[in-house]
Amino acid sequence: MRPAADVRVPPNAIYPASDLMATPRFFVPDLPGILAAGIELALPAAAAHHAVRVLRLGVGDTIILFTGTGGEMTATIRRADKRAAVVRIDQVKTVEREAPLAVTLVQANDANDATDYGVPTAVEVGVVA
C-alpha cells in the first residue's frame, strides 16, 4: 500500500506491483460462450506467457479479460507455471471501452513509407475515416 501524501518515502522504496500499475487487461477472443462468476478457465498460451513470464504475475493477482465484443471479466490467477495459467472469473461486467467519438484523419504524405506507418497507427487509436 502506498504511503499517505504527506509522508516522506526514500527513493529506493519498493512497492508491490499492484500499487504501481493498473490492472493488466488481456484480449482473449476465443472464450467459451457463457461465462459467469466462479468459472475457472485456462488462459490462451500467448496471454498466459505475457501474464506469467513478462508481467511476472502470480497466484492471487487480478487481471481483466475482454473479448472485443463488449464487456469484460475480472479474474484472479489460480494456478500459474512457465507455460500455462488458470484463472477464476470473479465478475462479469458489461462495459464498453470504445470511444463514443468518431475521429476522421486527414493526412498528406509525400512518400509511401509514411502512409504505411500512418494508416495502421491511426486504426489503432480509433480513426474511422
Disulfide bonds with the S-S distance in Angstrom:
none
